[in-house]
Amino acid sequence: MFELSTMTLTIDVGNTETHIGLFREDVLEKDWRLATHPIRTSDEFARELAGFLDSEGVAWKDLAGVVLGSVVPAATSVVEETARLRLRKEPVTVHAGLGMPIEICTRDPHQVGADRIANAVAGCLWREPPVIVVDLGTATTLDVIASGARYIGGVICPGVVASVEELVKRTAKLPSVEMREPERVIGRDTEECMRSGIIYGTASQIDGLISRVRDELGSSCPAIVTGGWAPTIAPFCANVEEVDRHLTLKGLKVLYDLNC
């Protein structure tokens, strides 16, 4: 059974998936993923969320609070409304103005997405900066936290799925392919060639970017990978020290604790 007074809900709304975590104290006890639908109503979202909580024997009244990191404005308002109506509490919505254990040193801190803020915060918990956080989601992002816990920016690339969909869309004879480990680098048919390009190509891109960031910083800082595609791509990356699919949720939890 959960200790009811210590439970927090963390919600990471991405462009493709919404990742939900249930924390007891600082421990992630359970997490769920569902498709992000900006047109979903607060009632619909509440029913889905209640189904997840019911499966763990948890009711709305058992939650101490909710923290939300969202890059989809239409979904942000839905989650905020759900928290207000069901919990009778104001959610902690992540933005650059919150109290946080990092300093955002970009040209415009308010342009930094909530997911990248949460990743940077969690990255500092993982290792003492400088640290690189790679997120393999709808977009592929690298976030760089320099010494002194200073978030100085990073890199944004097209994500794995977006790249594949655009490739298939713009070529007449290339099929959709299953995203699994290639048998070899040199494909023997079209699907093998595409799979090799997608998996090894993305891994090489990440390795190359990490190397360039390290050269620019003048530091062999460690890199951690998160995001939905992390387990598929990270095993083929030479410059990655660790994989943590829950890193963003952990960063959200820290931000909740500092701002609830």
N, C-alpha and C positions, 0 to 999 in steps of 0.2 A: 504493500500500500504506500501511496505517496504521503509525505508530510504536507498537509493541505496548505498551510500558510506560506510555504516556501516555493510554490510553483509559479513559473513565469512562462508566458508564451512569446516566442520570437517568430516573426514573420518576415521572410525575405521575398519580396515580389519582384521577379525578373520579367523580362519581356516574353519569355516562353514558359517558364515554370515558376510556381510559387512554392517555396520551401518553408515548412513550418516545423518549429522545434518546441518541445516541452522540457523545460529545465526544472530540476529540483536543486535548490541552491545553485552551485556552479556546474552541476552534472547534467548533461543532455541525456534524458531518460528515453525519449522517443522522438522520431521525426517522420514527417510525411511530405510527399510531393504531389502537387496537382497542377493541371494546366492553368495558366493565367488567362482569364477572360475579362477584359476591361468592362464588358457590358453586364457582368454578373451583378445582381443586386445584393444589398447587404443581407436580406433574408436568405437568399440562396447560399451566400458564403457562410452565413451563420449555421445553416443546416449541415453543410459539408464539414465545417469545423466541429460542430457538436458531435457528428458521427465519429470523427477521429478521437475526440475526448472521451466519448462514451466507451469506446473500445478499450480504454485504459482505466475506466471507472472514475473518470474525472468530470465534475460539473463546472459550469461557468463560475459559480460562487467560490470554487476552490482555488481560482487563479488570483495571484497577488497583483498581476498586471500584464500588459502587453507592450512589446516594443516592435516597431515596424520600420523596415528599410525597404523603400520602393523606388523603382525607376519608371513606373507606369502611373501617371497622375490619375487617370480614371479609376484605377484599382486602389490607389491610395485612399481616396475618399470613401470607397466602399468598406475597406478594412477599418478605417477610423470610425465610421458610423457604427459598424458592428461592435467594436469595443465599447463605444459609449452606450449603446443600447443594451448590450448583453451584460457588460461588467459594471456599468454605471461609473466607469473611470475613463479618464483621458489617456489615450495611448501615448507612449513616447515615440514620436516620429523622427527618424534620424535626418539631420541636416547639419551643415557646417557650423551653425551657431550653437550647437549643443556643447556641454562640457565634455571633454574627452582627453585621454592621456597622450594625444599626439598634437602637434602643431601643423596646421595645413598651410604650406608655404607656396602654393601655386598662385598664378596671377589673379585668379578669381576663385576663392575657396568655395563660393556658392554654386559653382559649376560642377563640383566633384560629386558624383553620384553616391547615394546612401550605401550601396553595396561596396563601393571602393573605400569609403570611410570605414565601414565595418571590417573589411579585409585588412586594412592598414592597422587598425586597432588590434585585431587578433594576431596579425603578424608580429607585432611588438611583444605580445605575450609569449609567442612561440620561441623567438630568439631575440636577444638584444640587438637593436639596429646597429649597422645597416642591414636591411632585409628586403628581399624581393618577393612579392606575392603575385602568383599567376592565377587567373580565374578563367577557366574554360567553360564558358556558358554560351549564351546567344552571341555575344561578342567575346573575343579573346583579349583579355586585358593583363597588363603588367603594372603593378603599383610598387613604387620605390619609396621606402622609408629610410632616410639617411640617419646618421648618428645624431643623437639628441632627440630621437623620436620625431623628426621633422619629415612630414609627408611632402615630397618635392615634385610629384607627378608620376608619369609613366607612359604607357603605350596602349593604344586601342587598335585592334585588328578585326577584320571580319571573322566571325565565329565559324566553327567547323560545319555546322548544318547550313548556315547561310552560304558558305563557299560552295558546298556540294550542290545545294539547290540552284544556285546561280549557274554553276557549270552545266548541270543537266538541262536547265531552262534554255541556255544559249547554244547548245549543241544538239544536232538532229539525231545522232545515233548513240549517244552515251546514256546508259540506263542508270536508274537509281541503284545503289549498292548497299548491302548490309555492312554496318560499321563493326567490323571485328578484326582481329589481328591478321595481318597479311602473312602468307606462308613464306614470302621472299620479297626482296626489294624489286627485282626485275619480274614484272608480271608476265604471265604467259597468255593471258587473254585480256579483254577490255576491263572486265570487272576487277581482276587482279591488279591491273595497272592503276585503276582508279583508287582501289583500296590502299595500295602502296603509297600513292600520292597523297591521299587524305591523311593517313596515320603517320607515315614517316615524314611527309612534308610538313605537317603541323608540328611534330616533335622537333624537327630540324629548325623550324622557324622559332620555336620557343628557346631552344638551345642557343641559337644565334643571337636573339635579342637579349637573353640573360648575359651572354658574353660581352655584348656591346655595352650593356648597362654597367657591368662590373668594370670594364675598361674606363668608362666615363667617370665612375665614382672613384676609381683607383683602389678598389676593394674587392676581395673574393667573397662577397657577402652571400649567405645561403639563400636558397629559393624554395618556397613551398607552393604547391599547386592545389587549387580547390575548383569547385564547379562540377556540373553534371558530367562533363566529358573527361574529367581528371583521371578516373580509373582506366579509361581506354587509351589515352594519349601519354600520360606521365611515365608508364613503364618503359617507353622508348626514348625518354629524354635523359641525356647524360649530365645535364647541369642542374638537376632537381634533387633536393635532399629528402623531401617528404611530401606525401599526399594527405590531405584532410578535406573530405567533402563537406564537413560541417563547419569549416573555418568561419564563414560569413555569419552563421548563427551564433557562434561563440563571440564574435565581435559585437553583434547586436546585444547579447546578454551583458557584456561589459558596459556598453553605452546605457543600457537600462539601469544598471546598478548605480551609475554615476548621475543619472538624471531623473530617476523615478520620483 
